Amino acid sequence: MPKYKPIKIKLNEQEDAEVYYQKVCGKNETIRRHARILYYAGQGAGSMKELCVKADCDYGTARLLLERYEKDGIKAIYQCARGKRPNQLDAYGKEIEEELDRNPAKSVPEIIVMLKEKFGITITATPVRNWLKKRGIVTDKQKRCRQKQTKKSRDIF
């Protein structure tokens, strides 16, 4: 019968307290799951199978978290970002801003056309609007719309 290497990670008092707190009161389910894995690994699980059963997780998650713990320490329980697709606009951020400074756009659809022609980026309006808002860039049409809204609100009061 094969002998399994027991899993025993060393948690100091502060880490143990933090892991226990996150296991019980973590912000979201992923942080609680990661904390459970480290908690039971710190208690000395006999094998990966035993750890997975105690922590109610799959093998891949437990193995990945233990590797992260060896590399990053206790911060590993907070690493729960999914593989987000990088924003295409961020890659060309400076060039797009320079182009908009040279040729101010009147509307978002005009920006979309410019992105396709000059940068080869095919993208819908919503991510472009979000990116413009994040960068603080306002088109002429948005400025006029905001002026109308403030004028209406002044007329009401």
N, C-alpha and C positions, 0 to 999 in steps of 0.2 A: 504494500500500500504506500502511495507517495506521501512524503512528509511535506506539509505546507509550512511556509515561512510565516510565523505569527506577525500580525501587523501591530506595531507599537510605535506610535509617534510620541514624542515628548512635548507636552504642553506645560508651560509654566503656569503659575497661579493666575496671573492676569489673563493669559490666553484662554485658560480653562473657564474662567468666569465669563469671558466674552463669548466663547463658543456656546456655553450653556444658555446664556441670555438670548443669543440669536436663535438657538434651537427652540426655545420656548416662545420668544416674543419677536422674532425676526420680521423685517419689513415686508417681505414677500415670501412666497412658497419656495422659490429657488434658494434664497439665503437660508431659510430654515432647513431645507434638505441638505445643503452643503455643511451647515453647522452640525446636523445630526451625524453625518458621515465622519467629520473630524472628532466629534464627541466620542463616538463609539470606537474610532481608531485610537484615540487617546486613552480609552479605557482598556485597550489591549484585546482587540478581536483576534480570534484564533486563525482565521484565514479570510481571504477576500469574500468567499461565499458567506461566511458567518457575518462579516461586516455588512454585506449587501442585504442579508435577511434582517439584521437588527435595525439598520438605517432605512430599510424599505426603499432601496434604490437599485439601479442596474449596475452591472460590472463596469461598464465603460465610464459612467459618471464617477464612480468611486475611484477608479484607477486614475482618471484625469485629475480629480480633485487632490488626491494624494501627491501626484506629480507637481501640481501647482503649489501645494503646501510646502514641498521640499524647496521649490524655487522662490516663492514669494512670501512664505510664512502665513500668518493669520489672515492677511489680506485676500487670500485665495477664496474665502467664503463669499466675498463681495463681488467677485468677477463672474457676473451672470449676464453679460451682454450677449445677445444673439449675433450671428454674423450679419450685420447690417450692410446693405449695399452702399458703397461710397457714393456721395453725391457727385454727379458729373460736373456740375457747375463749380464746385470747390476746386477741381483740378485746374480749371482755367480762370479762376477768380479774378486775378489781377488783370489779365488781358480783357476779360469781359467788362470790368469796371472802367478800364481805360477807353475801351470802345464806346461805352455809354457816356463817358465824359466828353469824348470827341463828337459823338452823334447822339444826343439825348433822344430817348425813345418816347413816343407819344402814348403808347399803350403796351400792355403785356403781349398781345398777339404779335405786335411789331418786334418785340424782343425775341420771341420764339422764332420768327422768320430769320432774324439776324443771327441767332445761335446756329440755326441749321445751315445757313449760307456760309458764314465765316468760320465756324468752329466744327461743323459737321455733327452737332449735337441735336438729336431728335428727342424732344421732351414735351410733356404736356404743360398746361398752364399752371396747375396747382403747385408743383415743385418750384417753378420759376417764381411765382408769387411769394412762396415761403422763403426762398433764397433772397429775393429782393428785400423782403421785410427784415430778414436777419442782418443784411448788410446796410439797412437804412436807406435804400434807394427807392425813390418815388417817381413814377412816371407823370407826365403832364396831365393825363386823364385822371389819375388818382388825385392829383393836386386840385383839379377843378371840382371833382366830386366832393372832396373834403371841404372846399370853400363853400359849396352849396349847402352841405350839411350844417356847417357852422352858421351860415346865414339863416337857414331855417330855424335852427335852435335859438338864435338871437331874436327872430321874429316872434317866436312862441312866448318868450319871457318878456 
